[in-house]
């Protein structure tokens, strides 16, 4: 009887809290234990580099559920608690207190952790990272008018954080090893839009540079650190912030012998190599029925939506996770949504509808005549039609696709795809 079962969720972030809600909405009446290492109730991460960091949203808005929700829905929320071992044979997890917690089904939503800055002297400087609400709180204090911020890495988190720092009146330098920001994600056809955006807002964006070290500022200097580049340049910084990516937190799964490869490997039902253990969110490298490959997605929509599939699978209900990857970003007066999936270099061309110079356009990444992904920039209410084009796999007329006067659905052609 499911009302006598115990389901344990390890990882109390958005994915974990969403899974607990999904289990209750699917009718599970048994015991749910949600274990999280942080002292806070589960919260969402996008506001940490967007509205909350910028001061446009209050702290309460970041939490997934109001705190009373957990007791009201009989979810045992164990904060400041780490799971140190997964004993699959006994169906138990071991807590940092030494206590053992038995489970009938286990869901791992352990997320990801920031890559650390691996350069000479980084261990001698208080390098900032942005992953937790506490990190965001510290940066809110750091970002004061005139503060000198050196940000390493021009990915999504780096650029959103740069925008927040500029909004607070900081002097911002962004260092990026690639020739353009977001080059690996967007390719050269679109990445330049973001270089121009940040430079227009006063960011000193330096691409194609290599960081060689950081050190505490010497006597007589007003900064807290000095950043060294390979060309001999020295940058004085009050704040050094690293946004150099994240790593899936697979330590627990790996030690337990689960299959791991750039995340915890799961099938389309989010089941691991152990039939009683599931994984969802940033840590899950999931077989995607539509894309025909396994992918790991580090974005809010995945952490929000995957847990319902995991919950149904844990309950033995028919299910499969086939939603298209989706993410959004807000930087200054630019908002965007990205739908679909493209592996680095895995497209033939980019078709643009609108004018990138005006920062109001849609870009489509193509394989032959098929749409792989689409990004709408300051153009709204089009994610549904973009998703329809991707899901259908139908060939499109690229001239019609690029024409703002043609409905997206009408870009489909009856000609056979190459």
Secondary structure, DSSP 4 states (H G I P E B T S, - for coil): -GGG-EEEEE--SHHHHHHHHHHHHTT--SEEEEE-SSSSPPB-SHHHHTTTTTTSS-GGGGBSS-THHHHHTTEEEE-S--EEEEETTTTEEEETTS-EEE-SEEEE---EEEPP--SBTGGGS--B--SSHHHHHHHHHH--TT-EEEEE--SHHHHHHHHHHHHTT-EEEEEESSSSTTHHHH-HHHHHHHHHHHHHTT-EEEES--EEEEEE--TT-SSSEEEEETTS-EEEESEEEE---EEE--HHHHHTT--BSSSEEE-TT-B-SSTTEEE-GGGEEEEETTTTEEE---SHHHHHHHHHHHHHHHTT------PPPEEEEEETTEEEEEEE---TT--SEEEEEEEGGGTEEEEEEEETTEEEEEEEES--S-HHHHHHHHHH---B-HHHHT-TTS-GGGGB-SSPP-
